[in-house]
Amino acid sequence: MIGILCDFCSGDAARWALPCDDLALRATGAYGTAVAALAGAWSACDACLTYIHNGDPDGLADHVTRAGLGPPALLRMTTASFRNDVFKALYRKVLPWLGPPRPLDEAVGAGGALHGEPGAQP
């Protein structure tokens, strides 16, 4: 059985929800641009959360690149070096926006959506 995917390394062992304001970010590298949209929260596994807690976006990018997981098309179309450069730029922007982690089993409701603030749009 596959668990909830980590929004950082794409592993299937995410256990944490990190709240954030909705925003879109762009990171540009030597061979193109990547865009990330944060909507309400990002999920993280224990390994990625360690880098996040340490405020280490470069270490997180190195870890994610080493994991070698992600959408197959992205992996085929890019090099590990390129992904690492883009992840570093992206995570330097993302990490300051993330709030304190909450266990996913507390953050996920019966319908499978992350709990938001009262009155927030789904």
Secondary structure, DSSP 8 states (H G I E B T S, - for coil): ------TTT--S---EEEE---EEEEEEETTEEEEEEE-SEEEE-HHHHHHHHTT-HHHHHHHHHHHT-S-HHHHHHS-HHHHHHHHHHHHHHHGGG----EEHHHHB-TTS-B---TT---
